[in-house]
Amino acid sequence: MKVNQYASRSMIVILSLILIACEAPDTEKVLYRGKPQNVGMDAERLKLIDEIIENEIQSEKIPGAVLIVARKGAVIIRKTYGNSRIIPTIEPMTIEKIFDMASITKPVATATSIMILVEQGKIRLMDPVSKYIPEFTPYYDEDGNGAPPIRLYHLLTHTSGLPPYTNAKSLKEQYGKPCPEELIHHIATIEKQNPPGKHFAYSCLGFITLAEIVQRVSGMDIGEFSKKHIFEPLQMNSTMFLPTEEYLPRIAPTEVFDDIPLHGKVHDPLAQLMGGLSGNAGLFSSADDMAVFCQMMLNGGSYEGVRILSPLTVKAMTTIYPDLAFAGRGLGWDVNSAYSSNMGDIFSKSSYGHTGFTGTSICIDPETETFVILLTNRVHMPEGNLIALRSKVANMVAGSIVEP
């Protein structure tokens, strides 16, 4: 009798485990080429995106674009538009083009590197910046009283009180180019505009500082660290700082100076002063590589069995930071700030993303398991602009989702 009871109980346990296994979600999705209808999307609605992008090209707001849209691991749009170069010659856009990612460097390379160091126990987000850069000054009020220290999480959320930017031209004239040590000292001692945690001001200076901290803690510059801990493990072989000559044929040029486009060199002036190894800009990448990164984020920090971040870290990075709701920022990622128009008007409140000045943008919605990557080199055009286009494309993708 006891044997039968034990057998019955064992069978119940086994059946329960099988049921749990069947109900458990498959969180580790690997990208594949799929059809819209198989992931609950309306193919006819998605086709309307072509006309919107082509109109922007005809209006000479962008030379061309690469668009990747994926949902639930299925890449349902992977397409090129227009040209990658119009000056001095015309070159058609190709899917493998590598773009100057500009400020997308901030979340993809810099913030991810910082959070890897946090996971490794090397740093804390509560650490004062001055712990790693001793000359880093606080905010002083009009009476000369110093505010509480600026901490790493303030840099990540653009609430440090640092100015948005600084005069790269004057620094270049004073110190030459590159001048990384001088720029770091300049940022550390620059007058802070607000006490930390009280005001949002999107600041490249904060992320240049974060990359410097990565180097001082790890002994590797931001290019070396992100390559070792992010890009090589994910096999993002077209993602790098300081692209070598072999990559030049694949790189889309950016701004034109005296009829010569900047090609393979970082566009951002402060990143140039850092020798191209900067936390605010300097990353070059392709749409396919960015798709892998986006899917890694949707997977909770892993891709094809390679874990870059823990699920809790991904959640922390992509959720508005506690007590700083006014900023609308996560740790490196934009959630709901004044800069988040690239995420459109329809995607869920849990969506997050980032843009780059050169014409790059990423939008990720974990609720619908969707991401949109739109890469252009809009600064190659005299009057390049795509703020509205980013929002429209995001809305059209979100509007095409007709099933859970």
N, C-alpha and C positions, 0 to 999 in steps of 0.2 A: 504493500500500500504506500509506504514511504517512498519507495523507488518511483512509483508512478507519479506521486505528488511532486518529487524533485524534477522528474522528467517534464511534467507539465509546466512547472515554473521555469525551467530552462528553455522550453519551447517558447514561452511567453516573452522571456527576455530576448531571445534570438529574433523573434518576430518584431519586437519593439525596436531593436537596433536596426533591422532591415528597413522598417518604416521610417525611422529617423534619417537613415542614410538616403532613402529615396526622396525625402522632403527637403534635405539639406541643399541649399543653393550652391550652384557651381560658381564659386567666386573667382576662379582662376581662368579667365577667358583669354584665348589667344586669337589675334586678329586673322580674319579670313575674308575673302571676297564674297559678298552675299547680295541678295536681292531685297529691295525695300519691303516688299509685301511679306517676306518671311520674318521680318522683325517689327511688324506692325506699323509700317510707314507707307504713305501714299506716293507712288512713283510719279504720278502726273503732277502733283503739287511740287515735288522736288525738281522737276524739269524746268519750272518757272525761274529757278535760280540762274540758269544760263543767260536769260535775257537781261536780268538785273546786272550781272557782272559784265556782259558784253556792252551794255549801255555806258558803264563807267569807263570802259576802255575807249569807246568811241568819243566820250566826252573828255578824253585825255587826262583823266584823274589818276589812272594807274596804267602802266604799260601792259600788264598781264597779271596772272594769278595762278596759284595752285590751290585747289580745294580738296580737302578730305573730310568726309562725314562718315561716322560710324555709330552703330547702335548695337548693344548687346554683343559686341565682339565682331559684328559683321560690318565690313567697309562697304558702304552702299554708294558712295561717290568718291572717286579718285580721279581728278580731272584737271587739265590745264587749260588756260585761256590766254590769248594774246601773245605778247612777246616778253622776253626777259631783258632785252636791251633794245633801245631805239637810237642811242647815240654812242659812238659815231656811226655804227652800222646796226641793222635790224637782225636780231636773233630770236627765233621762236621760243616760247616758254616750253620747258620739258619737265616731266614729273620728278626727275632726279635733281632738279636745281637746288643749290644750297643758298640759303639766305642769311644775311646779317640779321640776327634775331632781335637785336637791340635790347629793349627792356624785358623781353621774355627771359633773358639771362637771369633776371632777379629771382623768379620762382624756380626755374628749372635747374639752374646751376648753383646759385648762391644760397637760396633758402634751403634747398634740399641738402646741400653740403653742411650747412649749419645744423640742420636737424639730425643728420647722420652723426655728427659730433655730439649732439645732445644724447642720442641713443647710446653712444659709446661711453657716456659718462665723462667726456672730456670737458664739457662746458655746461652751463645752465642758462636758460633764458632769463633768469633773474639776475645773472651776473652783471655788475656794472661794466660798461665799456672800458672804463679806466683800469680795470683789472688786467686787461690785455694791451691797452694803449694808454700808458700812464699819463701822458700829457693831454688826454681828452678832457676838455673843460666842461663844467656844467652850465646851466642857464643862470644868469645873474639878473636879479630884478633891478629896478631903478635906484634902489638904496644900496646896491652892491651885495645883497644877500644871495647866497648860492641855493639853488633848488636841489631837491633830492637827485641822486645820480641817474644818469641816462643808462638804461639797461638794454640788453640785447633784444628783448621783445619789442622795445620801443623802436629800434631800428627796423625790425621786420615788419612792423605795422605802420611805419611812417608817422609815428607820434613822438619822435625824439626831440623835436624842437630845432633840428637842423634845417638850414635853408634848403629849398628845392635843388639849387645848383650853385655854381660859383663861376667866376670869370676864367675860363680856360685860356683865353688869349693872353691875358696879363701874366698868368702863371708860366705859359710857354715863353713869353718874352723875358721873364725874369730868370727862369731856370733851364730853359731849353726843353726839348721833347725827345724821349720820354723823361719824366721826373717823378717816378712813383713815390719815393720817400718824401719829397717835398710836398706832394699833393696830400699824402696821408697826414702829415704834420699840419698842413693848412686846414684840412677838414677838422682835425682834432681841436685846434685852437680857434677856429672861426667862432664868431659871436652867435650863440644859439638864440633863436627867435622867440621861443616859447618854453615854458617848463614842460618836462616830459609827461606824456600821458594826458595832456590837456587840449591838444590841437592836432588836427590832421593836416599834414603838408607833404605831398608826394615828393620824396627826396632821393635823388641819385646818390647823394653824399652818404646816406645811411648804408646803402648797399655796397658802396666802395669800401666803407669801414668794415662791414661784415666779411667781405672777401679777405681783407687784411687780417682779420681775426682768424679765419680759416688757416691762413698761411702761418701765423705765429703759433697757433696751437698744434697744427699737424706737421709743420715743416714742409708742406707742399703748397705751391701757389694754387689759385682757384682752378686753373686749367688742368694741372696734374691731379688734384684731388678729385674733381668731378669726373675726369676721365677714368680714374682707377675705381671709384666707388659708385659711379652712376652709368656712364656711357659704355665703357667696355663690358661690364656685366650684362647690360641690356642689348649688347651688340648694336649700339647706335653708332655705326662706323662712319656716318657722314656728319657727326656732331663733334665740334671741337672749338677751341680758341686758337688763334694764330694759324689759320689754314696755310699749309705749305703749297708750293707752286703746282704740285700735281693736281690740286683741287681747283685751280683757277678756272679751267674750262667749264666747270659745273657751277661756279658762283655767279649769282645775279648781281650786277653792279648797282651801286647806289647813287649818291648825289654827283652831279656833274660840275666840275670846276675847270674853267677855261677850256671847255669842250672836251675834257677828259674825265670820264666817270671814275669814281672811287671803286676799286675792284679788289676784293679779297682783304681789304683793310677795314677795321672797324670804323663806323661812321661817327659815333659819339665822340665829341672833343675831349671829354674827361677820360674816357676809356683809352683814347689815343695817348694821353699823358701817362696813363698807367702801362703803356707799352702793349696795349691790347689785352692784358690780363686783368680784367676789372670785374667787380661784382655787380655793376649797374648795366653793363653792355659788353659785347665782345664775343658772345657765343654765336657760332655759325651752325646751321642745321638744315635738314631737309624735311619735307612734309611727312615722308614715311617714317623717319626717325621720331618726329614729334608725335606721330600716331602711336608708336610703341610706348612713349613716355605717358601719353594720355591714358592708354589702356592700363598701364601699370598703376596709375593713380586710381582709376575706376576699380581695379582689382584689389585695392587696399594695400598697395605698396609692392606688389610682386608681378612678375611676368615670366612665363615659361619656366616656372620653378625657381626663378632668381628673385630673392627678396631684397629690395632697396630700402624700404621703410616699413615700419609696423603699421597695421591698420589704424591704431590709435594715433600715431603720428600724422598720418594722412588726414584723419578727421580733424586733428588740432590745427593743421596747416590750412585747411579749407573751410573752417568755421570762424565766424567773427570772434575775435579775441575777447575773452571776458573783461568786463569793465571798460572796454574801448569800442562800444557799439557805435559811437559817433563817427568812428573812422571807417567803418564798413569793410575792414580788412581782416584777412586771416594772416598766417605767418608766411608772408611772401606772396600770397595769392590775393586777388581782388574778389571780394564777395558781393559787396553792395556799396561801393563808393561812387564818387562823382566821375570816376574813370571807367565804370563798368558798362558803358553803353554797348560794348561789343557782345554782351550776353543777351541783348535784345529785351523784349518785353514779355515773353511768354514762358520761357524756361522756368523751372521751379526755383524757389527761394534758396535751395541748397546748391544752386549752380555757382561756379567760380571760374575764373580765367585770368587772362592778362593780355596786354597789347605791347607792341614795340613801335617806336617812333618811325622806323624805316618802312613799316607797312605790314607787320606781322601780328597775328592774333590767334588766341586759343580760347575756346569756351568749352567747359565740361559740366555736364549735368548728371550727378550720380543718381538722382531719382529716376530718370528715364534711361540711364546707362548710355548716354549719348555724348559725343564730342564733335566739335566743329573746328577745323584748322583751316585758316585762310591766310596764305602767305603771299605777299606782294612786295615789290620794291618801289613803293609809291614815290619815294624821294628822288627817284630817277627822273621823274616828271617835273617840269617847272612849277606846276600848280597842283602837285599830287595831293589827294585827299580821299580818305575812305572811311571816315567816321560813320557816316550814315549807312554805307554799304555793309560794314560789319554787323550793324544792328539788324538790317534788313535780312541778311543771309541767316542770322541766328533765328529770327522770327519765322522765316520760311521753313527752316529745318524743324523747329519746334511745332509749327503748324501742320507739318506733314505726318506727325506722330498721331495715329488714329486708333491705336490699340496699345494696352499696357505692355 
